[in-house]
C-alpha cells in the first residue's frame, strides 16, 4: 500500500504576490495542485485555492489576466 509520502512533495510551491490570477491558475494546473502559497519577498503572506479562484473570479466572469492574486488570496493564512 502507498504511504502518504508517495503523494507529497518536499518543496513548497509559491507564487509572487505581484502575479495575476491567470498566472497562478496556470502554475497550479502545470503542477497539478489545488492551492498555492503567495510570497512577498521572503515571506509567505497568503494562500490561494481553486475554490477561491472559482468563487471570486470565474463565477463573477472577471478577467484573470487583469486581477492580481493579492485581490483573491486569503491572508493571513494562519493564526
Secondary structure, DSSP 8 states (H G I E B T S, - for coil): ---GGGT--SS--EEETT-BHHHHHHHHHHTT-SEEEEEETTEEEEEEEHHHHIIIIITTT--TTTSBGGGTSBSS---
